[in-house]
Amino acid sequence: MNKYAVYHVTDVPYAYGKDIDTLQVRLRVARNDIKSCKVHYKDRYNWTTDFDVKEMKVVVNTELFDFYETDISVDRNRYRYFFELEDYEGNIIFLDDRGFRTDNIKIKEATAFQYPYITEADLYKEEKWLQEAVVYQIFVDRFENGDKTNDLPNTLPWGGEVTPKSMFGGDLQGIINKLDYIEELGVDLIYLTPIFKSTSNHKYNTMDYFQIDPQFGTLDTARELVKRCHEKNIRIVFDAVFNHSGSDFFAFKDVIKNGENSKYKDWYFVDEFPVDTNKVNYYTFANHVSEMPKFNTANPEVKEYLLKVAQYWVKEIGIDGWRLDVCDEVDHDFWRAFRKAVKECNPKAIVVGEIMHEASSFLKGDQLDSIMNYPFKGAMTDFFAKRSISAEKFDDILSVNRCIYMDSITRQMWNLFDSHDTARFLTECDSNIERMELAIAFQFTYVGVPYVYYGDEIGLEGGHDPQSRKCMIWDESKQNKDFFNLYKNLIKIRKENPVLVYGEYKNLVCKDNVIIFERVLGNEKIVVAINNNYGRKTVEVNLQGEYKDLLAENNHCYDNCIDLEPMQFKILKK
């Protein structure tokens, strides 16, 4: 037995309270190394009776590891437990808080792992509505011009050449005008890139956090948008740019003017005075982005100001949460306070971080509800679009991504495959529509929240920024209606089948660029088969039963194999 691979700690995601009466425990071992894993458990103050024993099951396989998991419950929610591992040669070892034991005598209570108490305050309260949602991201200036009276003098004709500074007049009224379209598509959560007063087209250099940018509308327009969304059972999330402000933000302007005498000098990280926006002698977003000076969120005054912003928009117009820009460069203490401030205003509001990598330190339940799942995006691009990795590697990337968070967090991840910061997925596919169709099918049947970047649903293309921010195409003769109908049908299927939201994920086949997996919830099962080959494949898989094809609406009895045409997918319900 490979003891080096065995790992457990009494912390997320290896041990945490799922609810007040349930402790979930997880153990990592080497891939295919052990025959069985059991957990022995009891109340930590029970000195008289023996431990209860429960078999654990494998929930995630990666290239190197298997992850065993189960739920346990004891009276009063105070836990003491250890693990029993058996290999394929019949050898048994025990793992407790002191390490490994090879004896099979009763393990003393004092050396077992202890999870002292599941407290109500420490429980992560998952958001079921978020898990069931489909996200639609809108880059506001490029979606729809609904009010030409607020256009800037340099506004370009709709659909013109895109440059880093071009303005096209998209606004909040335009979104209001297209809510019927969004409703028809079926999405029920809109995420807007920043809409507060700013000089740029993207608005990530904020001038005033309490004012809607005049080129987008007014406070009343924003209030009307939220109201109309809620009437259609669509929630809406704003973008919080709290890592940095604009260089024309009142506090930074004062620092430029008054230097070391400015009462706001500690709101930022200034290398030397006077501040020079040409030399950029201060800390900024990324490298020397002069118009985006970085906030010092450890400063109590900065913290207080930004928390007021967070609460204002939840209270004033009823937004349903925040997406947090450059979230991973802001301290954990700030996000803990931010979460509390937002939840005080609306306990159902969500907090989603822009983090492009592993983010477990932010996702233990005390800060974020979710992140933009860029590891998912990278795997999707490499497997479906660029076809540069194998099915086995694709599966391994996603398996690792699933096992590092609480299950409820994994179900809430925003599974994007493009955004305003990346090239359009169809462009990454070299305009091969069939590749993107396979990716869409996987996105809507995998674990997590499907995420649509405006225009994906009608075949909008574009390279890296700023080409990823082209104007939405509203001329239906230039839209890919097959894409739109595929998105619409997959959203409908997902909403009608809770197994695609809450069901366990199990890989059945992963080889030769073919992926077949199942989602299981109670007696409900859906099998998804994807052939990422330009040739026909017949794959051995033990399905045993009659299934309905949810897209073709026909029934077929499967036994030990499934036939897949080139670049074909099937969504089969047993």
C-alpha positions as CSV (number, residue, x, y, z in Angstrom):
1,M,0.0,0.0,0.0
2,N,1.3,3.4,-1.0
3,K,1.2,5.2,2.4
4,Y,2.7,8.4,0.9
5,A,-0.5,9.0,-1.1
6,V,-2.9,8.7,1.9
7,Y,-4.1,12.0,3.2
8,H,-6.7,13.4,5.5
9,V,-7.1,16.6,7.5
10,T,-10.1,17.8,9.6
11,D,-10.8,20.7,7.3
12,V,-12.6,21.5,4.0
13,P,-12.9,19.5,1.8
14,Y,-11.8,16.4,3.8
15,A,-14.1,17.0,6.7
16,Y,-16.9,19.5,7.0
17,G,-20.5,19.8,8.2
18,K,-22.9,19.4,5.3
19,D,-25.7,20.3,7.7
20,I,-26.1,20.5,11.5
21,D,-26.5,16.7,11.7
22,T,-24.1,15.4,9.0
23,L,-20.3,15.4,8.8
24,Q,-18.9,14.6,5.4
25,V,-15.5,12.9,5.5
26,R,-13.1,12.3,2.6
27,L,-9.8,10.4,2.3
28,R,-7.3,10.5,-0.5
29,V,-5.3,7.3,-1.5
30,A,-3.2,6.3,-4.5
31,R,-5.1,5.4,-7.7
32,N,-6.3,1.7,-7.7
33,D,-4.2,1.0,-4.6
34,I,-6.8,-0.2,-2.1
35,K,-9.7,-2.7,-2.2
36,S,-11.8,-1.0,0.5
37,C,-12.0,2.0,2.9
38,K,-14.1,2.2,6.0
39,V,-14.5,4.9,8.6
40,H,-15.0,4.0,12.3
41,Y,-16.8,6.8,14.2
42,K,-18.7,7.7,17.3
43,D,-19.5,10.5,19.7
44,R,-16.3,12.0,21.1
45,Y,-17.6,11.7,24.6
46,N,-18.7,8.1,24.2
47,W,-16.3,6.1,26.4
48,T,-18.3,2.9,26.7
49,T,-19.4,1.5,23.4
50,D,-17.4,0.7,20.3
51,F,-17.1,2.7,17.1
52,D,-19.8,2.4,14.4
53,V,-18.3,1.4,11.0
54,K,-19.3,2.6,7.6
55,E,-18.0,1.7,4.1
56,M,-16.8,4.6,2.1
57,K,-17.1,4.9,-1.7
58,V,-14.9,6.4,-4.4
59,V,-16.4,9.7,-5.6
60,V,-13.5,11.1,-7.7
61,N,-10.7,9.4,-9.7
62,T,-7.7,11.4,-10.9
63,E,-4.6,10.3,-12.7
64,L,-2.8,9.8,-9.4
65,F,-5.4,9.5,-6.7
66,D,-8.8,8.0,-5.7
67,F,-11.0,10.0,-3.2
68,Y,-13.2,8.0,-0.9
69,E,-16.1,9.8,0.8
70,T,-19.1,9.2,3.0
71,D,-21.5,11.0,5.4
72,I,-21.6,10.2,9.1
73,S,-23.9,11.3,11.9
74,V,-23.8,11.0,15.7
75,D,-25.9,12.4,18.5
76,R,-25.0,15.9,19.5
77,N,-22.7,16.3,16.4
78,R,-19.4,15.8,18.2
79,Y,-17.2,13.4,16.3
80,R,-14.3,11.0,16.8
81,Y,-13.2,8.8,13.9
82,F,-10.5,6.9,12.2
83,F,-10.0,5.0,8.9
84,E,-9.5,1.3,8.0
85,L,-7.8,0.6,4.6
86,E,-7.5,-2.8,3.0
87,D,-5.3,-3.5,-0.1
88,Y,-5.8,-6.2,-2.7
89,E,-3.5,-8.6,-0.9
90,G,-5.6,-8.5,2.3
91,N,-3.3,-6.2,4.3
92,I,-5.1,-3.8,6.6
93,I,-3.8,-0.6,8.1
94,F,-5.6,2.0,10.2
95,L,-5.1,5.8,10.0
96,D,-5.8,8.1,12.9
97,D,-4.6,11.4,14.2
98,R,-1.1,10.0,15.0
99,G,-0.6,8.4,11.6
100,F,-0.7,4.7,10.6
101,R,-1.2,1.6,12.7
102,T,-1.0,-2.0,11.6
103,D,-2.5,-3.6,14.7
104,N,-6.1,-4.6,14.6
105,I,-6.8,-4.0,18.3
106,K,-9.3,-1.4,19.4
107,I,-7.8,2.0,18.6
108,K,-7.8,4.2,21.7
109,E,-10.3,7.1,21.5
110,A,-7.5,9.6,22.4
111,T,-5.7,9.1,19.1
112,A,-8.7,9.2,16.7
113,F,-9.3,12.2,14.5
114,Q,-11.7,14.7,16.2
115,Y,-14.2,17.0,14.6
116,P,-15.2,18.6,18.0
117,Y,-18.6,20.1,17.0
118,I,-20.6,21.1,14.0
119,T,-21.7,24.6,14.8
120,E,-24.5,26.4,13.0
121,A,-22.4,29.5,12.4
122,D,-19.7,27.4,10.6
123,L,-22.1,25.7,8.2
124,Y,-21.9,26.8,4.6
125,K,-25.4,27.6,3.4
126,E,-25.5,26.6,-0.2
127,E,-27.6,28.6,-2.7
128,K,-30.0,26.2,-4.4
129,W,-31.2,28.9,-6.8
130,L,-27.6,29.5,-7.9
131,Q,-27.0,25.7,-8.5
132,E,-30.1,25.6,-10.7
133,A,-29.3,28.8,-12.6
134,V,-27.9,29.5,-16.1
135,V,-25.7,32.6,-16.3
136,Y,-25.7,35.1,-19.2
137,Q,-22.8,37.6,-19.2
138,I,-23.4,41.0,-20.9
139,F,-20.6,43.4,-21.8
140,V,-23.0,46.4,-21.6
141,D,-21.5,48.7,-24.3
142,R,-21.8,45.9,-26.9
143,F,-25.2,44.4,-26.2
144,E,-27.9,46.8,-27.4
145,N,-28.2,50.6,-27.8
146,G,-31.6,51.3,-26.3
147,D,-31.3,55.0,-25.7
148,K,-29.4,57.1,-28.3
149,T,-29.9,60.2,-26.2
150,N,-27.2,59.1,-23.8
151,D,-24.6,58.3,-26.6
152,L,-21.3,60.0,-26.3
153,P,-20.2,62.2,-29.2
154,N,-17.6,59.6,-30.3
155,T,-20.1,56.7,-30.4
156,L,-19.6,54.5,-33.5
157,P,-22.2,52.9,-35.7
158,W,-23.3,49.6,-34.3
159,G,-21.2,46.7,-35.4
160,G,-18.2,48.8,-36.5
161,E,-14.5,48.1,-36.0
162,V,-13.6,47.2,-32.4
163,T,-10.6,48.9,-30.8
164,P,-9.6,49.2,-27.1
165,K,-11.3,52.6,-26.9
166,S,-14.3,52.3,-29.2
167,M,-17.8,53.1,-27.9
168,F,-20.9,51.7,-29.5
169,G,-23.7,53.0,-27.3
170,G,-24.9,49.8,-25.6
171,D,-26.8,50.7,-22.4
172,L,-29.2,49.5,-19.7
173,Q,-32.2,50.4,-21.7
174,G,-31.0,48.2,-24.4
175,I,-30.9,45.3,-22.0
176,I,-34.4,46.1,-20.8
177,N,-35.5,46.1,-24.5
178,K,-34.1,42.6,-25.0
179,L,-35.3,40.9,-21.8
180,D,-37.9,39.0,-23.8
181,Y,-35.1,37.6,-25.9
182,I,-33.1,36.6,-22.8
183,E,-36.3,35.0,-21.3
184,E,-36.9,33.1,-24.5
185,L,-33.4,31.7,-24.4
186,G,-34.1,30.4,-20.9
187,V,-31.3,31.9,-18.9
188,D,-32.2,33.2,-15.4
189,L,-29.1,35.0,-14.1
190,I,-27.6,38.0,-15.8
191,Y,-24.1,39.2,-14.9
192,L,-23.2,42.7,-16.1
193,T,-19.7,44.0,-16.5
194,P,-19.2,47.3,-14.6
195,I,-21.9,50.0,-15.0
196,F,-20.6,52.7,-12.7
197,K,-19.2,56.0,-13.9
198,S,-15.9,55.6,-15.7
199,T,-14.1,56.9,-18.7
200,S,-13.5,53.6,-20.5
201,N,-15.8,51.4,-22.5
202,H,-15.3,48.5,-20.1
203,K,-15.7,50.6,-16.9
204,Y,-13.1,48.7,-14.8
205,N,-11.5,52.1,-13.9
206,T,-14.2,53.4,-11.6
207,M,-14.6,57.1,-11.1
208,D,-17.7,57.0,-8.9
209,Y,-19.1,53.8,-7.3
210,F,-22.4,55.4,-6.4
211,Q,-23.4,56.7,-9.8
212,I,-24.5,54.8,-12.9
213,D,-22.4,55.9,-15.9
214,P,-24.5,58.4,-17.8
215,Q,-23.8,56.7,-21.1
216,F,-25.5,53.6,-19.7
217,G,-28.4,55.3,-18.1
218,T,-29.5,56.6,-14.7
219,L,-30.3,55.2,-11.3
220,D,-33.9,54.9,-12.3
221,T,-32.9,52.9,-15.4
222,A,-30.9,50.5,-13.3
223,R,-33.8,50.2,-10.9
224,E,-36.2,49.5,-13.8
225,L,-33.9,46.9,-15.2
226,V,-33.7,45.0,-11.9
227,K,-37.4,45.3,-11.5
228,R,-38.2,44.0,-15.0
229,C,-35.7,41.1,-14.5
230,H,-37.3,40.0,-11.3
231,E,-40.7,40.1,-12.9
232,K,-39.4,37.5,-15.3
233,N,-37.8,35.5,-12.5
234,I,-34.4,36.5,-13.8
235,R,-31.8,37.5,-11.2
236,I,-29.0,40.0,-11.8
237,V,-25.5,40.4,-10.5
238,F,-23.2,43.5,-10.8
239,D,-19.5,43.7,-11.1
240,A,-17.5,44.9,-8.0
241,V,-14.2,46.4,-8.9
242,F,-12.7,46.7,-5.4
243,N,-9.1,45.7,-6.1
244,H,-8.5,49.1,-7.6
245,S,-10.2,52.4,-8.5
246,G,-9.9,54.7,-11.4
247,S,-7.1,57.3,-11.3
248,D,-9.9,59.9,-11.5
249,F,-11.6,58.5,-8.3
250,F,-11.9,61.3,-5.7
251,A,-9.4,59.8,-3.2
252,F,-6.6,59.2,-5.8
253,K,-7.1,62.7,-7.2
254,D,-6.6,64.1,-3.8
255,V,-3.4,62.0,-3.4
256,I,-2.1,63.4,-6.8
257,K,-2.9,66.9,-5.7
258,N,-1.8,66.9,-2.1
259,G,0.9,64.1,-2.0
260,E,2.0,63.1,1.5
261,N,-0.4,65.6,3.0
262,S,-3.4,63.9,1.5
263,K,-5.7,62.3,4.0
264,Y,-6.2,59.5,1.5
265,K,-2.5,58.7,0.9
266,D,-2.9,55.4,2.8
267,W,-5.8,54.3,0.6
268,Y,-3.2,53.3,-2.0
269,F,0.3,51.9,-2.2
270,V,2.5,54.9,-3.3
271,D,6.2,54.2,-3.9
272,E,7.2,57.9,-3.7
273,F,5.8,61.4,-3.7
274,P,4.8,63.2,-5.7
275,V,2.6,60.7,-7.5
276,D,3.5,60.6,-11.2
277,T,0.9,58.9,-13.5
278,N,3.5,58.9,-16.3
279,K,6.2,57.1,-14.2
280,V,3.4,55.1,-12.5
281,N,5.2,55.2,-9.2
282,Y,2.4,53.4,-7.4
283,Y,0.9,49.9,-7.2
284,T,-1.7,49.3,-9.9
285,F,-3.8,46.6,-11.4
286,A,-1.5,44.3,-13.5
287,N,1.7,46.1,-14.6
288,H,1.9,49.9,-14.6
289,V,-1.8,50.4,-15.6
290,S,-1.8,54.0,-14.6
291,E,-5.5,54.5,-14.7
292,M,-6.1,51.7,-12.2
293,P,-4.3,52.4,-8.9
294,K,-4.6,49.5,-6.4
295,F,-6.7,50.0,-3.2
296,N,-5.2,49.2,0.2
297,T,-8.2,47.2,1.5
298,A,-6.4,46.7,4.9
299,N,-7.1,50.4,5.5
300,P,-10.2,50.6,7.7
301,E,-11.5,53.7,5.8
302,V,-11.2,51.9,2.5
303,K,-12.8,48.9,3.8
304,E,-15.7,50.9,5.3
305,Y,-16.2,52.8,2.0
306,L,-16.3,49.7,-0.2
307,L,-18.6,47.8,2.1
308,K,-21.0,50.7,1.9
309,V,-20.9,50.4,-1.9
310,A,-21.6,46.7,-1.6
311,Q,-24.6,47.2,0.6
312,Y,-26.0,50.3,-1.2
313,W,-26.7,48.6,-4.5
314,V,-28.3,45.5,-2.9
315,K,-30.5,47.8,-0.8
316,E,-31.2,50.6,-3.3
317,I,-32.2,48.6,-6.3
318,G,-32.2,45.0,-5.2
319,I,-29.4,43.3,-7.1
320,D,-28.9,39.6,-6.4
321,G,-25.2,39.7,-5.7
322,W,-21.8,40.6,-6.9
323,R,-19.1,39.3,-9.2
324,L,-15.7,40.3,-7.7
325,D,-13.0,41.6,-10.1
326,V,-9.4,40.5,-9.4
327,C,-10.8,38.8,-6.3
328,D,-7.6,36.9,-5.5
329,E,-5.5,40.0,-5.0
330,V,-7.7,41.3,-2.2
331,D,-7.2,40.0,1.4
332,H,-9.4,37.3,2.8
333,D,-10.4,39.4,5.8
334,F,-12.0,41.9,3.5
335,W,-14.0,39.3,1.6
336,R,-15.2,37.8,4.9
337,A,-16.5,41.2,5.9
338,F,-17.9,41.8,2.4
339,R,-19.8,38.5,2.5
340,K,-21.4,39.4,5.9
341,A,-22.3,42.9,4.7
342,V,-24.0,41.6,1.5
343,K,-25.8,38.8,3.3
344,E,-27.1,41.2,6.0
345,C,-29.0,43.0,3.2
346,N,-30.1,39.9,1.3
347,P,-29.2,36.4,2.7
348,K,-29.9,34.9,-0.8
349,A,-27.5,37.3,-2.6
350,I,-24.4,35.6,-4.0
351,V,-20.7,36.5,-4.0
352,V,-18.7,35.2,-7.0
353,G,-15.0,35.7,-7.5
354,E,-13.0,36.2,-10.6
355,I,-10.2,33.7,-9.8
356,M,-8.6,32.0,-12.8
357,H,-7.0,29.2,-10.8
358,E,-7.4,26.8,-7.9
359,A,-9.1,28.9,-5.2
360,S,-9.7,26.7,-2.1
361,S,-8.6,29.3,0.4
362,F,-11.5,31.5,-0.8
363,L,-14.1,28.8,-1.0
364,K,-14.4,27.3,2.5
365,G,-17.8,28.9,3.0
366,D,-16.7,32.1,4.8
367,Q,-16.0,34.3,1.7
368,L,-17.2,33.3,-1.8
369,D,-20.1,31.2,-3.0
370,S,-18.4,30.5,-6.3
371,I,-15.8,31.5,-8.8
372,M,-15.6,31.8,-12.5
373,N,-14.3,28.3,-13.3
374,Y,-11.3,29.1,-15.5
375,P,-9.7,25.6,-15.0
376,F,-12.9,24.3,-16.6
377,K,-12.6,26.8,-19.4
378,G,-9.0,25.9,-20.1
379,A,-9.8,22.2,-20.3
380,M,-12.8,22.8,-22.6
381,T,-10.7,24.9,-25.0
382,D,-7.9,22.3,-25.1
383,F,-10.1,19.3,-25.6
384,F,-13.0,20.5,-27.7
385,A,-11.7,23.6,-29.5
386,K,-8.0,23.1,-30.0
387,R,-8.1,19.3,-29.7
388,S,-4.6,19.4,-28.1
389,I,-5.3,17.1,-25.1
390,S,-6.6,13.5,-24.8
391,A,-10.0,12.6,-23.2
392,E,-8.0,11.1,-20.3
393,K,-6.2,14.4,-19.7
394,F,-9.4,16.3,-20.0
395,D,-11.1,14.1,-17.5
396,D,-8.2,14.3,-15.1
397,I,-8.2,18.1,-15.1
398,L,-11.9,18.2,-14.3
399,S,-11.6,15.4,-11.7
400,V,-8.9,17.3,-9.8
401,N,-11.1,20.5,-10.0
402,R,-14.1,18.6,-8.5
403,C,-12.2,17.1,-5.5
404,I,-10.8,20.3,-4.0
405,Y,-14.0,22.0,-2.9
406,M,-17.1,21.2,-1.0
407,D,-19.7,19.4,-3.2
408,S,-22.1,22.3,-2.8
409,I,-19.5,24.7,-4.0
410,T,-18.7,22.5,-7.0
411,R,-22.3,22.6,-8.0
412,Q,-22.2,26.4,-7.9
413,M,-19.1,27.0,-10.0
414,W,-19.6,29.3,-13.0
415,N,-18.6,26.9,-15.9
416,L,-17.6,29.3,-18.6
417,F,-15.7,28.6,-21.8
418,D,-15.2,32.2,-22.9
419,S,-15.7,35.8,-21.6
420,H,-14.8,39.4,-22.3
421,D,-11.2,38.5,-21.2
422,T,-10.7,35.6,-23.6
423,A,-11.1,34.8,-27.3
424,R,-14.6,33.6,-28.3
425,F,-14.9,29.8,-28.1
426,L,-16.1,29.5,-31.7
427,T,-13.0,31.3,-32.8
428,E,-10.9,29.0,-30.6
429,C,-12.6,26.2,-32.6
430,D,-11.3,27.7,-35.8
431,S,-15.0,28.3,-36.7
432,N,-15.8,24.6,-36.6
433,I,-19.3,24.7,-35.4
434,E,-19.5,21.0,-34.6
435,R,-16.7,21.3,-32.0
436,M,-18.6,24.0,-30.2
437,E,-21.8,22.0,-30.2
438,L,-20.1,19.1,-28.4
439,A,-18.7,21.6,-25.9
440,I,-22.1,23.1,-25.3
441,A,-23.6,19.7,-24.7
442,F,-20.9,18.9,-22.1
443,Q,-21.2,22.3,-20.4
444,F,-24.9,21.8,-19.8
445,T,-24.7,18.3,-18.6
446,Y,-21.6,18.6,-16.4
447,V,-21.5,19.5,-12.7
448,G,-21.9,23.3,-12.1
449,V,-23.6,26.3,-13.5
450,P,-23.6,26.8,-17.3
451,Y,-22.3,30.2,-18.3
452,V,-23.1,31.9,-21.6
453,Y,-21.2,34.9,-22.9
454,Y,-23.6,37.2,-24.9
455,G,-23.5,36.2,-28.6
456,D,-22.2,32.7,-28.1
457,E,-25.8,31.5,-28.6
458,I,-25.9,33.0,-32.1
459,G,-22.4,32.1,-33.2
460,L,-20.6,35.4,-32.5
461,E,-16.9,35.1,-33.1
462,G,-13.9,37.1,-32.1
463,G,-10.2,36.8,-31.0
464,H,-8.6,38.1,-27.9
465,D,-9.5,41.5,-26.3
466,P,-10.8,43.7,-27.8
467,Q,-12.1,41.4,-30.5
468,S,-13.9,39.3,-27.9
469,R,-16.0,42.3,-27.2
470,K,-17.8,42.8,-30.6
471,C,-21.3,44.1,-30.8
472,M,-24.2,41.7,-30.5
473,I,-25.7,40.7,-33.9
474,W,-29.4,41.3,-33.9
475,D,-30.0,40.8,-37.6
476,E,-31.6,37.3,-37.5
477,S,-30.4,36.5,-41.0
478,K,-26.9,36.7,-39.7
479,Q,-27.5,34.7,-36.5
480,N,-26.8,31.0,-36.2
481,K,-30.3,29.8,-35.3
482,D,-29.1,26.2,-34.9
483,F,-26.9,27.4,-32.1
484,F,-29.7,29.4,-30.5
485,N,-32.1,26.4,-30.6
486,L,-29.4,24.1,-29.2
487,Y,-28.8,26.4,-26.3
488,K,-32.5,26.8,-25.8
489,N,-33.1,23.1,-25.8
490,L,-30.2,22.3,-23.5
491,I,-31.3,24.9,-21.0
492,K,-34.8,23.4,-21.1
493,I,-33.5,19.9,-20.5
494,R,-31.3,21.0,-17.6
495,K,-34.2,22.8,-15.9
496,E,-36.6,19.8,-16.4
497,N,-34.1,17.3,-15.0
498,P,-32.8,18.0,-11.5
499,V,-30.3,15.1,-11.9
500,L,-28.2,17.4,-14.1
501,V,-28.0,19.9,-11.2
502,Y,-27.8,17.6,-8.1
503,G,-26.9,14.2,-9.5
504,E,-23.6,12.4,-8.8
505,Y,-21.1,12.4,-11.7
506,K,-19.6,9.1,-12.7
507,N,-17.2,8.6,-15.7
508,L,-18.1,5.5,-17.7
509,V,-15.8,5.7,-20.7
510,C,-12.9,8.0,-21.3
511,K,-10.6,7.0,-24.2
512,D,-10.0,7.6,-27.9
513,N,-11.5,11.1,-27.7
514,V,-14.8,9.6,-26.5
515,I,-16.4,10.6,-23.2
516,I,-19.4,8.8,-21.7
517,F,-20.6,9.7,-18.2
518,E,-23.7,9.4,-16.1
519,R,-25.5,11.7,-13.7
520,V,-27.5,9.8,-11.0
521,L,-29.9,11.2,-8.5
522,G,-32.0,8.6,-6.6
523,N,-33.7,6.5,-9.2
524,E,-33.1,9.1,-12.0
525,K,-30.2,8.6,-14.4
526,I,-29.0,10.4,-17.5
527,V,-26.1,9.2,-19.6
528,V,-24.2,11.6,-21.8
529,A,-22.1,10.3,-24.7
530,I,-19.8,12.5,-26.7
531,N,-17.7,11.5,-29.7
532,N,-15.0,14.1,-30.3
533,N,-13.8,12.4,-33.4
534,Y,-14.3,13.0,-37.1
535,G,-15.0,9.3,-37.5
536,R,-17.7,7.0,-36.3
537,K,-17.2,5.2,-33.0
538,T,-18.8,2.1,-31.4
539,V,-18.0,2.0,-27.7
540,E,-18.5,-0.8,-25.3
541,V,-20.4,0.4,-22.2
542,N,-22.8,-1.5,-20.0
543,L,-26.0,0.6,-20.0
544,Q,-28.5,-2.3,-19.8
545,G,-31.9,-0.7,-20.3
546,E,-34.2,1.5,-22.3
547,Y,-33.3,5.1,-22.7
548,K,-35.0,8.2,-24.2
549,D,-32.9,10.5,-26.4
550,L,-33.8,13.9,-24.9
551,L,-32.9,15.8,-28.1
552,A,-34.3,13.3,-30.6
553,E,-37.3,12.3,-28.4
554,N,-37.0,8.7,-29.4
555,N,-36.5,5.5,-27.3
556,H,-33.8,2.9,-27.7
557,C,-32.8,-0.2,-25.8
558,Y,-29.1,-0.2,-25.0
559,D,-27.2,-3.3,-23.9
560,N,-23.4,-3.4,-24.0
561,C,-22.5,-0.8,-26.6
562,I,-23.4,2.6,-28.0
563,D,-22.9,3.8,-31.6
564,L,-21.8,7.4,-32.2
565,E,-21.6,9.2,-35.5
566,P,-18.7,11.6,-36.1
567,M,-18.7,14.6,-33.8
568,Q,-22.0,13.4,-32.3
569,F,-23.4,13.6,-28.8
570,K,-26.3,11.9,-27.1
571,I,-28.2,12.8,-23.9
572,L,-30.0,9.7,-22.8
573,K,-32.5,9.4,-19.9
574,K,-33.1,6.0,-18.5
